[in-house]
Amino acid sequence: HSEKKIKKLIRQWLNVDFYLITRERQYKNIERKVIAEEFLDSGGGSQLVDYKVYCFNGKPHMIQVISERSGFNQEHTYYDCDWKKLSVYRKEYSEGKAEEKPDNLS
């Protein structure tokens, strides 16, 4: 991507009001910013897989795996802490394919 295209994309992102889209209160009345981080390469041309661990009272209970994050066809899959796939879905995202349990999950 050229610098010009990247700046145009960032301007588009800054014009999106996520509170109006999702009604998530943490997005209401906040100053919009873009934080640029170093690119992490997973190798082989594939995208990084995003893991989110949901903890309650300091203990992990559920793991969300997000893949295909660069487009509008994100895939979300949910697991318990024993890596059993859960029947949890978000209607705005496709269910992802089963991911291998990460070696360092524990």
C-alpha positions in Angstrom: 0.0 0.0 0.0 1.1 3.5 -0.7 1.3 6.0 2.1 -1.5 8.0 0.4 -3.8 5.0 0.5 -2.9 4.2 4.1 -3.7 7.8 5.2 -7.1 7.6 3.3 -7.9 4.4 5.1 -7.0 5.8 8.5 -9.2 8.8 7.8 -12.1 6.5 7.0 -11.5 4.6 10.3 -11.5 7.8 12.3 -14.9 8.7 10.9 -16.6 5.5 12.2 -18.6 5.9 15.4 -18.5 2.4 16.9 -20.9 3.4 19.6 -23.6 4.1 17.0 -22.9 0.7 15.4 -22.5 -1.6 18.5 -24.0 0.5 21.3 -21.0 -0.5 23.4 -20.7 2.2 26.0 -16.9 2.2 26.1 -17.0 3.7 22.6 -19.3 6.6 23.5 -17.8 10.1 23.7 -14.2 9.0 23.3 -11.6 10.8 21.3 -10.9 8.7 18.2 -7.2 7.8 17.7 -5.2 5.3 15.6 -2.4 3.5 17.3 0.1 1.9 14.9 2.1 -1.1 16.1 4.9 -3.0 14.6 3.7 -5.6 12.0 3.9 -9.1 13.3 4.4 -11.7 10.6 3.1 -15.2 11.3 5.1 -16.5 8.3 4.0 -18.3 5.2 1.7 -15.3 4.2 -1.0 -16.3 6.7 -2.6 -13.8 9.1 -2.1 -13.9 12.8 -4.8 -15.6 14.8 -6.2 -13.5 17.7 -6.8 -15.2 21.0 -8.9 -13.5 23.7 -9.2 -15.2 27.1 -12.3 -14.3 29.1 -11.7 -14.3 32.8 -14.2 -14.0 35.7 -13.0 -13.3 39.2 -9.4 -13.8 38.0 -9.9 -17.2 36.4 -10.1 -18.1 32.7 -13.4 -19.6 31.5 -13.6 -19.1 27.8 -11.3 -18.5 24.9 -12.3 -16.6 21.7 -10.3 -17.3 18.6 -10.5 -14.7 15.7 -9.1 -15.4 12.3 -9.3 -13.7 8.9 -9.2 -10.4 10.7 -8.2 -8.2 7.8 -11.5 -8.3 6.0 -15.2 -8.2 6.7 -15.4 -12.0 6.8 -13.9 -12.4 10.3 -14.3 -15.9 11.8 -15.0 -16.3 15.5 -14.7 -19.6 17.4 -15.1 -20.1 21.1 -13.6 -22.8 23.3 -13.6 -23.7 27.0 -10.3 -24.0 28.8 -9.9 -27.7 27.9 -10.1 -26.6 24.2 -13.6 -28.0 23.6 -15.5 -26.0 21.1 -18.5 -24.2 22.5 -21.8 -23.4 20.9 -21.3 -19.7 21.2 -21.9 -17.6 18.1 -22.1 -13.9 17.1 -24.5 -13.4 14.3 -22.4 -10.8 12.6 -19.4 -13.2 12.2 -18.9 -16.6 10.6 -18.0 -19.5 12.8 -14.3 -20.3 12.2 -12.8 -23.6 11.5 -11.5 -25.6 14.4 -8.0 -24.4 15.4 -5.3 -26.6 16.8 -4.9 -26.1 20.6 -1.9 -23.8 21.1 1.2 -25.6 22.5 1.6 -22.9 25.2 -2.1 -22.6 26.1 -1.5 -23.5 29.8 
